[in-house]
Amino acid sequence: MSAPPRLFDPAQIRHNLYRRQGSANFVRDLVVEDLQDRLGAHKRDFSRAILIGPDAATLPDTLFTANGPVTAQRVEAFDGDFPDLPPGEHDLIVSLLHLQAVDDVPGHLARLRRVLKPDGLLLAAFLGGETLSELREAFLAADLDVSGGASARVAPMTQVRDAGALLQRAGFALPVADVETHRVRYSSPFALMAELKALGAANPLADRPRRFATRTLLATAAQAYASRDADPDGRIRATLEIIWLAGWVPHESQQQPLRPGSATVSMRDVLGKT
């Protein structure tokens, strides 16, 4: 079987994150706050957990305290050098803001499934859906206007409608996928671009343009952005969609679907029709 195409450049992602060290990260803070609520909704204790993320070492130690004493291993993950982990030894894996830069998502999820015990839980949050769609469209218009062609400047995004199927394909049971949508506003497109750079979210694509964007291209993109996605006060809008996945390693104690034809009540009886 051939290897999946290389979409992302791990070395560039590592470089972006190194430049960001010490900077505030409001996206990560949103995800961590939501994670604590989601973990608290599971009324069970987890004993051994793995926390995966491009900057897992900077995340707070209190993430798992609501679910009893946990031995947590932190994995600084980049798709190109993801470590081999022992199979079947953990009952919880949390992946934060990592999947959006993975080339082979189904294969990666299958590897995580093998690391978990039966009835182990995977929780993952990643950027997807319509995230930065305004910026993508603005650069597409600018590239066409300035050079007559398009360049890869914003990473492709997984849609929430496909996320649950990815879990099933990897062998997880009881898959759940949902999305948290945020609308963020900036004084200008240049302010958004500056924050993306500060967040370590500069272009991570392997096929990205190797030359710096020209002033003409940036100005044209900013003009296209403002013309399409500016509010009456002049500030521009940016979409941020955080997709959450939850799936369990199959176990006999879990809810099982009924066999076809095993129902004892018909829809006709429920609806009261003859």
Secondary structure as UniProt FT lines:
FT   HELIX           10..20
FT   TURN            21..22
FT   HELIX           26..40
FT   STRAND          48..53
FT   TURN            54..55
FT   HELIX           56..58
FT   HELIX           61..67
FT   STRAND          71..76
FT   HELIX           79..81
FT   TURN            87..88
FT   STRAND          90..96
FT   HELIX           99..101
FT   HELIX           105..115
FT   STRAND          116..127
FT   TURN            129..132
FT   HELIX           133..146
FT   HELIX           160..169
FT   TURN            170..171
FT   STRAND          173..186
FT   HELIX           189..198
FT   TURN            199..200
FT   TURN            206..207
FT   HELIX           215..229
FT   TURN            232..233
FT   STRAND          236..248
FT   TURN            252..253
FT   TURN            260..261
FT   HELIX           267..271
//
